[in-house]
Each structure stands twice: as C-alpha cells, then as structure tokens.
Amino acid sequence: MADPWLALEFGVDPAERIAQVGAAHEAFLTAGAPPHRVREVVRRSWERSARLDPEATPPVDLTDDALAAYRAAHPLARVLPLFRDLLGGIAQDGEHLMAVCDAYGRLLWVEGHPGVLRHAERMNFVPGARWDETHAGTNAPGTALAVDHSVQIFATEHFSRPVQRWTCAAAPIHDPATGLLLGAVDITGGDHLANPQSLALVRATARAAEAQLAAARPIEPGVAFVTALGRDEAELRVDGRRIRLGRRHSELLVLLLHHPEGRTGEQLGLDLYGDDRLHPVTLRAELSRLRRVLGPELLDSRPYRLRGTVRADFTTVAARLDQGDPGGALDAYSGPLLPGSDAPGVTRLRRLIDGQLRAAVLAGANPTLLAAWTATPAGADDLAAWQALARALPAGAPRRPLALARVDQLSEEYDLPRATWLQRS
C-alpha cells in the first residue's frame, strides 16, 4: 500500500501530477468542486484553508529583538546544532532550505544558500513568519503540525499559489517527557524533493531531536503523563510506553484526572452520557477495558480513581493559571480539550479551561500572549481578543494592521458595527 504521507508514488510523472493537482486546485477555488484527485491529507488541508486568500503570503509577527529573545528561550534552541549537523549540508547545497518552527507554525530558523533564501523571502518564508495552516494554508510544516504527522507537500498541493513552485517535507517534534508538540523541522526546495528519502530524513531528524531532548531531561520513572489537548484521542506515556487511547477511554481518563478524589459509577455515567442516557452495564464494560489497557496499578475502583502520579497537559495549564503564569499556561496549551468529545463532563471542563485561559490573557493585555491566544483554535475567532491585541500593539508594529483587519473581518461576520475605538487608535 502506498505511503499516504508521500507526495508521489513510484513511477508517477511529476509534471503530469503538477498539472493534475493544479487543475483540481483551480476547480476547488473557483467552483468549490470537491478535490477528489488529490491525496486525502491534502484534500482535508485545502478544506481547512478555504477561507484564506490563495494569493496572500503569511504574516510576520516577530522580528528583531523580540524574535531573538523568543528563539533563545524556545526548547528547540537546544537541538539547533543537531538540525544543522543533520540538515546543514542539504541547506547549503544551493537547492534547499532547512527550517524549524514552533508549535504555532512560527518559523524560528530558516537557513540555506543566500540565493535560495532570497527567493524564499518573496513568499515570507522567513524567521518570525506564521506558517501554520490558519495563516499560510497547506504547506509541509503547517500541515505536519495540524495532523501531528510527518508529511510531504508537492508543488500545486500547496494552497497558496506563490508557494506552488516549492516542494517541502516536515516532521513534528514532541517534548519526550510530556508528549506536547514543540514544533516541526522542514526541508524545502524544488520538485526533486518529492521522494521517500526527504521524508525519511526529516522523520529521522525529528526523532533524533526528541532523543537528545530526552537525554537532557530524563523522564521520571513511574510517572504517567496524559496528552489530551488539541486531539480527539488522548495519549498516555508511562515507563517509556506510549499508549494511544480510543475516544471513550480518553474521556474516562480525562474525567478521572479531573477528579483525583475518585468518582462513583453513577457520577462517571452522568459525566459521560448525561442524565437521560445512563448505561451502567456499558460503563462498567468500558472501565474494565480501560483497566486492562492501563494496568491494575493505575486504575482503582470503589470509587474509580487513578493511582500513582499521573500528570496531564490540561492540568498543567490549570496549575500555571493558579500560579498567576498565563504565559506558561499558553505554552502548555496546544488546543481545546478532546475537541471531538460531546460528553457533558468533558464539554464542561473544556469550556472551563478555555474560559479561564482566555480571561487570564485578556486581563494581562500582553501583546505577545494575546497574539499567541489568537493563534489557537479557540482564539482564532475571538473578536474581543483581536480587539485587545490591536489596542496593545504600538502604531508601528508589523502585526497591528493584521489585527485590525481581523477585527473588521470578524465584526462583519458577526454582523456588528465597526468599533469606533479603531478610528481613534
């Protein structure tokens, strides 16, 4: 079976494929035609990118001293020498670029031959620019972050037309202790990059970076960590194992983490199914299966509760907010809690976390934190946050016109009058 993350199957004519996908892209943009003749990962990405202007280039929201300070503090700075060792030769061969971005798709480093870098600058493929799908559409680093998987994006598969002369391959990088997404590593160049070797190279580089980060900060033995933000299925890491849970088991684990004192079967049933859909037998069966997955050393009963030390990304967000550290909370926040879940208890907790984080960011009026919040799925359509960001940015800030434009766009979408304070600011 063909690798769905590779752009071209063996024997496919690149020029023919460029024309075929390009025609599908035009039909999708002009007539809304379903892009049936493109890869599934590309089709879904185009659909997520559909509201963007296909002629636009991504915004640059960090420059100069702010960019330098942000890069120096970022965890991936510790493995930059590794990236240069493994990809530096490719980056200097005159045909490719090496790029590293953070979990929000913000490019931290872009390196390569000066001539290639000048060409890349024309599409804002520069440090400080936002290459997540929300701002740049389909592209390898942005799509790798969106789907949390290594991927190649070939020529006309890019959503933005100015990027369609390029081909890129990227792989996400995770914190080895917590599983949190730290960013992605990418190589960008011409059509010749659409081969298995380039994808294998970025995958291996990402794994090597994670291994180096792990060696620098060993995982505590016996401590379990749950990742449940920004993903529909939680992942449990314990004693070097990575266990991906199904949707129902993910919901149960989150509910148990939220109630360390324990829950009765009836309480869990209400949190999971609601008042009018209690299924005691089904719940007991699910808990029994969850115990087999986790092991009896992690799940107790009467009441149902977790044993030992179990940490989670969403409890880290709450703890940092309690400590008065909204910046640290945002660093730990990678998206809404189990966004696909409609379990009442999970839905309430999701709203609580997002609401408390949003309130803390708005109260601080810090432009860096406001920019980070508006880059999240929960903050992308938050009119009040965009207004606060526009207020907080000085008149000459590069991101201020973007914030003002987004305020106008959201005001129009929500059928609200344009705020008079914008004309005075």
SEKOL-302733 format. One record per residue (C-alpha): y, z, x. Coordinates in nm, 3 decimals, m for minus. Layout:
REM SEKOL-302733
site y Y	z Z	x X $
...
//
This chain:
REM SEKOL-302733
site y 0.000	z 0.000	x 0.000 $
site y 0.348	z m0.092	x 0.133 $
site y 0.575	z 0.189	x 0.251 $
site y 0.844	z 0.215	x m0.022 $
site y 1.094	z 0.351	x 0.230 $
site y 1.074	z 0.041	x 0.450 $
site y 1.314	z m0.241	x 0.363 $
site y 1.092	z m0.541	x 0.446 $
site y 0.720	z m0.592	x 0.416 $
site y 0.543	z m0.772	x 0.699 $
site y 0.592	z m1.147	x 0.684 $
site y 0.891	z m1.146	x 0.448 $
site y 1.173	z m1.384	x 0.546 $
site y 1.486	z m1.168	x 0.599 $
site y 1.727	z m1.445	x 0.493 $
site y 1.533	z m1.508	x 0.173 $
site y 1.528	z m1.137	x 0.096 $
site y 1.903	z m1.104	x 0.157 $
site y 1.970	z m1.384	x m0.091 $
site y 1.727	z m1.245	x m0.349 $
site y 1.867	z m0.891	x m0.339 $
site y 2.223	z m1.023	x m0.323 $
site y 2.169	z m1.216	x m0.646 $
site y 2.028	z m0.903	x m0.810 $
site y 2.329	z m0.706	x m0.688 $
site y 2.575	z m0.956	x m0.838 $
site y 2.387	z m0.960	x m1.168 $
site y 2.387	z m0.581	x m1.176 $
site y 2.761	z m0.560	x m1.112 $
site y 2.876	z m0.842	x m1.339 $
site y 2.634	z m0.824	x m1.630 $
site y 2.471	z m0.483	x m1.595 $
site y 2.136	z m0.656	x m1.552 $
site y 1.854	z m0.416	x m1.459 $
site y 1.781	z m0.474	x m1.087 $
site y 1.409	z m0.545	x m1.125 $
site y 1.370	z m0.737	x m0.798 $
site y 1.476	z m0.455	x m0.566 $
site y 1.292	z m0.153	x m0.434 $
site y 1.273	z 0.150	x m0.663 $
site y 1.471	z 0.369	x m0.422 $
site y 1.747	z 0.105	x m0.414 $
site y 1.746	z 0.049	x m0.789 $
site y 1.793	z 0.419	x m0.858 $
site y 2.064	z 0.443	x m0.595 $
site y 2.257	z 0.148	x m0.744 $
site y 2.242	z 0.319	x m1.081 $
site y 2.383	z 0.640	x m0.930 $
site y 2.654	z 0.434	x m0.757 $
site y 2.751	z 0.221	x m1.058 $
site y 3.090	z 0.385	x m1.120 $
site y 3.215	z 0.300	x m0.769 $
site y 3.429	z 0.002	x m0.676 $
site y 3.192	z m0.226	x m0.476 $
site y 3.484	z m0.342	x m0.259 $
site y 3.603	z 0.007	x m0.166 $
site y 3.544	z 0.190	x 0.162 $
site y 3.460	z 0.561	x 0.184 $
site y 3.743	z 0.814	x 0.225 $
site y 3.813	z 1.006	x 0.546 $
site y 3.872	z 1.372	x 0.465 $
site y 3.852	z 1.538	x 0.808 $
site y 4.050	z 1.433	x 1.115 $
site y 4.176	z 1.562	x 1.448 $
site y 4.165	z 1.942	x 1.494 $
site y 4.004	z 2.009	x 1.156 $
site y 3.721	z 1.768	x 1.238 $
site y 3.675	z 1.912	x 1.587 $
site y 3.655	z 2.269	x 1.454 $
site y 3.414	z 2.171	x 1.178 $
site y 3.183	z 1.986	x 1.417 $
site y 3.183	z 2.268	x 1.670 $
site y 3.071	z 2.518	x 1.406 $
site y 2.807	z 2.296	x 1.248 $
site y 2.439	z 2.381	x 1.319 $
site y 2.365	z 2.020	x 1.420 $
site y 2.605	z 2.054	x 1.714 $
site y 2.326	z 2.248	x 1.886 $
site y 2.098	z 1.943	x 1.880 $
site y 2.357	z 1.673	x 1.956 $
site y 2.227	z 1.643	x 2.317 $
site y 1.881	z 1.575	x 2.171 $
site y 2.019	z 1.297	x 1.948 $
site y 2.188	z 1.142	x 2.249 $
site y 1.870	z 1.165	x 2.458 $
site y 1.654	z 1.000	x 2.192 $
site y 1.900	z 0.753	x 2.043 $
site y 2.169	z 0.718	x 2.308 $
site y 2.006	z 0.417	x 2.473 $
site y 1.999	z 0.233	x 2.141 $
site y 2.357	z 0.336	x 2.068 $
site y 2.482	z 0.190	x 2.397 $
site y 2.290	z m0.138	x 2.393 $
site y 2.577	z m0.321	x 2.225 $
site y 2.396	z m0.378	x 1.895 $
site y 2.353	z m0.037	x 1.731 $
site y 2.530	z 0.284	x 1.641 $
site y 2.399	z 0.639	x 1.627 $
site y 2.547	z 0.856	x 1.354 $
site y 2.496	z 1.216	x 1.243 $
site y 2.626	z 1.350	x 0.910 $
site y 2.633	z 1.687	x 0.737 $
site y 2.462	z 1.773	x 0.408 $
site y 2.762	z 1.634	x 0.215 $
site y 2.737	z 1.295	x 0.384 $
site y 3.042	z 1.360	x 0.604 $
site y 2.998	z 1.177	x 0.934 $
site y 3.019	z 1.420	x 1.226 $
site y 2.948	z 1.189	x 1.519 $
site y 2.937	z 0.809	x 1.541 $
site y 2.855	z 0.673	x 1.887 $
site y 2.776	z 0.337	x 2.039 $
site y 2.921	z 0.036	x 2.215 $
site y 3.302	z 0.019	x 2.175 $
site y 3.286	z m0.332	x 2.029 $
site y 3.037	z m0.228	x 1.760 $
site y 3.239	z 0.085	x 1.687 $
site y 3.548	z m0.129	x 1.624 $
site y 3.357	z m0.338	x 1.368 $
site y 3.230	z m0.018	x 1.201 $
site y 3.583	z 0.122	x 1.177 $
site y 3.673	z m0.159	x 0.934 $
site y 3.447	z m0.001	x 0.674 $
site y 3.546	z 0.359	x 0.765 $
site y 3.213	z 0.431	x 0.934 $
site y 3.393	z 0.688	x 1.147 $
site y 3.373	z 1.064	x 1.206 $
site y 3.517	z 1.259	x 0.915 $
site y 3.440	z 0.989	x 0.654 $
site y 3.231	z 1.065	x 0.346 $
site y 2.915	z 0.852	x 0.333 $
site y 2.731	z 1.035	x 0.057 $
site y 2.637	z 0.813	x m0.239 $
site y 2.916	z 0.961	x m0.451 $
site y 3.177	z 0.812	x m0.218 $
site y 3.000	z 0.524	x m0.040 $
site y 2.725	z 0.409	x m0.275 $
site y 2.384	z 0.306	x m0.146 $
site y 2.352	z 0.347	x 0.232 $
site y 2.087	z 0.498	x 0.458 $
site y 2.243	z 0.838	x 0.543 $
site y 2.381	z 0.889	x 0.192 $
site y 2.062	z 0.783	x 0.017 $
site y 1.845	z 0.983	x 0.259 $
site y 2.043	z 1.292	x 0.157 $
site y 2.025	z 1.204	x m0.214 $
site y 1.646	z 1.164	x m0.219 $
site y 1.573	z 1.404	x 0.071 $
site y 1.358	z 1.144	x 0.249 $
site y 1.391	z 0.904	x 0.539 $
site y 1.483	z 0.553	x 0.427 $
site y 1.595	z 0.209	x 0.543 $
site y 1.872	z 0.021	x 0.364 $
site y 1.883	z m0.351	x 0.442 $
site y 2.187	z m0.579	x 0.417 $
site y 2.254	z m0.661	x 0.050 $
site y 2.071	z m0.345	x m0.061 $
site y 2.398	z m0.165	x 0.019 $
site y 2.605	z m0.110	x m0.294 $
site y 2.938	z m0.167	x m0.120 $
site y 2.999	z m0.530	x m0.025 $
site y 3.186	z m0.450	x 0.301 $
site y 2.869	z m0.276	x 0.426 $
site y 2.626	z m0.557	x 0.343 $
site y 2.639	z m0.713	x 0.690 $
site y 2.475	z m0.398	x 0.827 $
site y 2.123	z m0.250	x 0.816 $
site y 2.055	z 0.118	x 0.873 $
site y 1.776	z 0.376	x 0.885 $
site y 1.827	z 0.750	x 0.837 $
site y 1.626	z 1.069	x 0.804 $
site y 1.729	z 1.410	x 0.663 $
site y 1.727	z 1.723	x 0.879 $
site y 1.649	z 2.070	x 0.740 $
site y 1.700	z 2.423	x 0.859 $
site y 1.347	z 2.517	x 0.975 $
site y 1.380	z 2.876	x 0.857 $
site y 1.524	z 2.820	x 0.509 $
site y 1.450	z 2.457	x 0.428 $
site y 1.818	z 2.398	x 0.348 $
site y 1.943	z 2.046	x 0.408 $
site y 2.168	z 2.036	x 0.715 $
site y 2.244	z 1.664	x 0.727 $
site y 2.090	z 1.337	x 0.846 $
site y 2.057	z 1.124	x 1.159 $
site y 2.109	z 0.749	x 1.135 $
site y 2.092	z 0.428	x 1.335 $
site y 2.299	z 0.135	x 1.215 $
site y 2.303	z m0.225	x 1.334 $
site y 2.201	z m0.576	x 1.235 $
site y 1.918	z m0.721	x 1.027 $
site y 1.672	z m0.677	x 1.314 $
site y 1.666	z m0.302	x 1.238 $
site y 1.462	z m0.371	x 0.922 $
site y 1.133	z m0.288	x 1.092 $
site y 0.890	z 0.006	x 1.093 $
site y 0.996	z 0.114	x 1.442 $
site y 1.354	z 0.203	x 1.349 $
site y 1.242	z 0.415	x 1.054 $
site y 0.976	z 0.586	x 1.266 $
site y 1.237	z 0.655	x 1.534 $
site y 1.482	z 0.835	x 1.305 $
site y 1.195	z 1.028	x 1.143 $
site y 1.073	z 1.143	x 1.484 $
site y 1.427	z 1.232	x 1.592 $
site y 1.484	z 1.441	x 1.280 $
site y 1.153	z 1.625	x 1.331 $
site y 1.237	z 1.687	x 1.697 $
site y 1.575	z 1.831	x 1.596 $
site y 1.411	z 2.064	x 1.344 $
site y 1.161	z 2.175	x 1.609 $
site y 1.441	z 2.252	x 1.856 $
site y 1.633	z 2.447	x 1.592 $
site y 1.314	z 2.639	x 1.509 $
site y 1.257	z 2.727	x 1.873 $
site y 1.610	z 2.862	x 1.895 $
site y 1.572	z 3.073	x 1.582 $
site y 1.209	z 3.165	x 1.511 $
site y 1.102	z 3.214	x 1.150 $
site y 1.033	z 3.577	x 1.070 $
site y 0.657	z 3.629	x 1.024 $
site y 0.553	z 3.730	x 0.676 $
site y 0.892	z 3.640	x 0.522 $
site y 0.878	z 3.378	x 0.248 $
site y 1.172	z 3.153	x 0.166 $
site y 1.223	z 2.954	x m0.153 $
site y 1.442	z 2.643	x m0.176 $
site y 1.538	z 2.569	x m0.537 $
site y 1.898	z 2.445	x m0.530 $
site y 1.959	z 2.076	x m0.590 $
site y 1.594	z 1.996	x m0.655 $
site y 1.374	z 1.991	x m0.965 $
site y 1.070	z 2.132	x m0.783 $
site y 1.103	z 2.434	x m0.558 $
site y 0.955	z 2.458	x m0.211 $
site y 0.808	z 2.779	x m0.068 $
site y 0.787	z 2.834	x 0.307 $
site y 0.577	z 3.119	x 0.436 $
site y 0.398	z 3.175	x 0.769 $
site y 0.455	z 2.816	x 0.875 $
site y 0.325	z 2.669	x 0.548 $
site y 0.530	z 2.452	x 0.316 $
site y 0.419	z 2.466	x m0.047 $
site y 0.581	z 2.234	x m0.300 $
site y 0.552	z 2.378	x m0.648 $
site y 0.531	z 2.199	x m0.981 $
site y 0.817	z 2.224	x m1.225 $
site y 0.677	z 2.510	x m1.437 $
site y 0.569	z 2.711	x m1.134 $
site y 0.915	z 2.654	x m0.984 $
site y 1.074	z 2.801	x m1.296 $
site y 0.845	z 3.104	x m1.290 $
site y 0.913	z 3.170	x m0.923 $
site y 1.290	z 3.149	x m0.973 $
site y 1.274	z 3.387	x m1.270 $
site y 1.067	z 3.637	x m1.074 $
site y 1.310	z 3.617	x m0.781 $
site y 1.598	z 3.683	x m1.017 $
site y 1.420	z 3.993	x m1.149 $
site y 1.277	z 4.170	x m0.843 $
site y 1.206	z 4.475	x m1.061 $
site y 0.945	z 4.268	x m1.246 $
site y 0.905	z 4.107	x m1.590 $
site y 0.656	z 4.155	x m1.869 $
site y 0.468	z 3.859	x m2.003 $
site y 0.683	z 3.863	x m2.317 $
site y 1.007	z 3.866	x m2.114 $
site y 0.888	z 3.578	x m1.900 $
site y 0.783	z 3.389	x m2.211 $
site y 1.131	z 3.424	x m2.360 $
site y 1.292	z 3.314	x m2.033 $
site y 1.058	z 3.019	x m2.005 $
site y 1.013	z 2.894	x m2.362 $
site y 1.276	z 3.060	x m2.581 $
site y 1.245	z 3.266	x m2.899 $
site y 1.062	z 3.018	x m3.116 $
site y 0.821	z 2.867	x m2.867 $
site y 0.632	z 3.163	x m2.722 $
site y 0.293	z 3.064	x m2.582 $
site y 0.126	z 3.380	x m2.439 $
site y m0.203	z 3.209	x m2.355 $
site y m0.030	z 2.918	x m2.183 $
site y 0.193	z 3.156	x m1.990 $
site y m0.099	z 3.363	x m1.866 $
site y m0.274	z 3.047	x m1.751 $
site y 0.038	z 2.931	x m1.566 $
site y 0.075	z 3.270	x m1.395 $
site y m0.290	z 3.266	x m1.297 $
site y m0.250	z 2.923	x m1.140 $
site y 0.070	z 3.037	x m0.967 $
site y m0.113	z 3.336	x m0.818 $
site y m0.377	z 3.101	x m0.676 $
site y m0.103	z 2.887	x m0.520 $
site y 0.095	z 3.178	x m0.376 $
site y m0.195	z 3.408	x m0.297 $
site y m0.255	z 3.755	x m0.442 $
site y m0.050	z 3.910	x m0.161 $
site y 0.269	z 3.756	x m0.305 $
site y 0.231	z 3.795	x m0.682 $
site y 0.162	z 4.124	x m0.860 $
site y 0.109	z 4.188	x m1.232 $
site y 0.187	z 4.463	x m1.487 $
site y 0.470	z 4.386	x m1.457 $
site y 0.473	z 4.045	x m1.297 $
site y 0.672	z 4.063	x m0.974 $
site y 0.681	z 3.930	x m0.621 $
site y 0.553	z 4.137	x m0.334 $
site y 0.683	z 4.150	x 0.022 $
site y 1.000	z 3.986	x 0.145 $
site y 1.085	z 3.669	x m0.045 $
site y 1.426	z 3.512	x 0.006 $
site y 1.580	z 3.213	x m0.165 $
site y 1.873	z 2.978	x m0.123 $
site y 2.022	z 3.072	x m0.461 $
site y 2.001	z 3.446	x m0.389 $
site y 2.175	z 3.375	x m0.056 $
site y 2.462	z 3.213	x m0.249 $
site y 2.490	z 3.518	x m0.476 $
site y 2.475	z 3.760	x m0.182 $
site y 2.752	z 3.582	x 0.007 $
site y 2.970	z 3.578	x m0.302 $
site y 2.913	z 3.953	x m0.337 $
site y 3.028	z 3.989	x 0.024 $
site y 3.350	z 3.801	x m0.053 $
site y 3.243	z 3.496	x 0.151 $
site y 3.285	z 3.184	x m0.068 $
site y 3.269	z 2.960	x 0.241 $
site y 2.930	z 3.100	x 0.335 $
site y 2.817	z 3.066	x m0.027 $
site y 2.918	z 2.698	x m0.028 $
site y 2.731	z 2.643	x 0.298 $
site y 2.416	z 2.779	x 0.134 $
site y 2.472	z 2.584	x m0.190 $
site y 2.304	z 2.242	x m0.196 $
site y 2.331	z 2.174	x m0.570 $
site y 2.255	z 2.322	x m0.912 $
site y 1.951	z 2.545	x m0.951 $
site y 1.646	z 2.341	x m1.065 $
site y 1.878	z 2.087	x m1.236 $
site y 1.600	z 1.928	x m1.441 $
site y 1.488	z 2.257	x m1.599 $
site y 1.571	z 2.343	x m1.959 $
site y 1.400	z 2.684	x m1.951 $
site y 1.651	z 2.925	x m2.113 $
site y 1.634	z 3.182	x m1.831 $
site y 1.682	z 2.917	x m1.562 $
site y 1.963	z 2.749	x m1.754 $
site y 2.150	z 3.081	x m1.784 $
site y 2.104	z 3.157	x m1.416 $
site y 2.214	z 2.806	x m1.316 $
site y 2.536	z 2.842	x m1.516 $
site y 2.594	z 3.188	x m1.371 $
site y 2.560	z 3.072	x m1.009 $
site y 2.772	z 2.761	x m1.055 $
site y 3.035	z 2.954	x m1.254 $
site y 3.067	z 3.235	x m1.001 $
site y 3.084	z 2.996	x m0.706 $
site y 3.342	z 2.779	x m0.883 $
site y 3.553	z 3.083	x m0.974 $
site y 3.550	z 3.211	x m0.615 $
site y 3.651	z 2.873	x m0.474 $
site y 3.931	z 2.824	x m0.727 $
site y 4.062	z 3.176	x m0.669 $
site y 4.088	z 3.122	x m0.294 $
site y 4.284	z 2.793	x m0.320 $
site y 4.148	z 2.697	x 0.023 $
site y 4.165	z 2.314	x 0.054 $
site y 3.855	z 2.296	x 0.275 $
site y 3.647	z 2.493	x 0.023 $
site y 3.794	z 2.302	x m0.272 $
site y 3.708	z 1.974	x m0.103 $
site y 3.353	z 2.097	x m0.041 $
site y 3.318	z 2.210	x m0.406 $
site y 3.440	z 1.877	x m0.545 $
site y 3.180	z 1.706	x m0.326 $
site y 2.895	z 1.886	x m0.505 $
site y 2.731	z 1.753	x m0.824 $
site y 2.875	z 2.048	x m1.017 $
site y 3.225	z 1.993	x m0.882 $
site y 3.248	z 1.614	x m0.881 $
site y 3.384	z 1.603	x m1.239 $
site y 3.566	z 1.938	x m1.231 $
site y 3.923	z 1.849	x m1.327 $
site y 4.062	z 2.197	x m1.257 $
site y 3.912	z 2.193	x m0.907 $
site y 4.058	z 1.849	x m0.828 $
site y 4.397	z 1.967	x m0.954 $
site y 4.372	z 2.278	x m0.735 $
site y 4.277	z 2.060	x m0.436 $
site y 4.576	z 1.831	x m0.494 $
site y 4.804	z 2.138	x m0.509 $
site y 4.655	z 2.291	x m0.195 $
site y 4.684	z 1.980	x 0.024 $
site y 5.015	z 1.910	x 0.200 $
site y 5.201	z 1.591	x 0.117 $
site y 5.081	z 1.402	x 0.425 $
site y 4.713	z 1.500	x 0.409 $
site y 4.481	z 1.194	x 0.405 $
site y 4.274	z 1.335	x 0.120 $
site y 4.566	z 1.416	x m0.111 $
site y 4.605	z 1.064	x m0.259 $
site y 4.231	z 1.063	x m0.329 $
site y 4.255	z 1.397	x m0.506 $
site y 4.549	z 1.278	x m0.715 $
site y 4.365	z 0.959	x m0.808 $
site y 4.060	z 1.159	x m0.913 $
site y 4.278	z 1.386	x m1.129 $
site y 4.418	z 1.077	x m1.302 $
site y 4.072	z 0.931	x m1.350 $
site y 3.925	z 1.250	x m1.496 $
site y 4.228	z 1.308	x m1.719 $
site y 4.178	z 0.959	x m1.861 $
site y 3.803	z 1.012	x m1.906 $
site y 3.864	z 1.342	x m2.086 $
site y 4.144	z 1.184	x m2.293 $
site y 4.402	z 1.430	x m2.157 $
site y 4.769	z 1.356	x m2.079 $
site y 4.861	z 1.315	x m1.715 $
site y 4.971	z 1.656	x m1.590 $
site y 5.347	z 1.684	x m1.532 $
site y 5.296	z 1.903	x m1.226 $
site y 5.161	z 1.597	x m1.041 $
site y 5.501	z 1.429	x m1.069 $
site y 5.674	z 1.736	x m0.925 $
site y 5.427	z 1.797	x m0.639 $
//
